[in-house]
Amino acid sequence: MVFLKFLKSIFSSIWRDATPIQAAIITSIILVVLIVLIFSLVQVIVPFTYIAI
């Protein structure tokens, strides 16, 4: 829950303090990094759970 509040504050401060183009670029980069992070995490966790079963 704290992580979600942290992300919300980051996005709101980006959109408040930057121009719309800069904010869109920064937001898209952050979203791409988060998607890659989630995808990598799934690729690491799934084989270990398969081995444990």
Secondary structure, DSSP 4 states (H G I P E B T S, - for coil): -HHHHHHHHHHHHHHHHS-HHHHHHHHHHHHHHHHHHHHHHHHHHHHHHHHH-
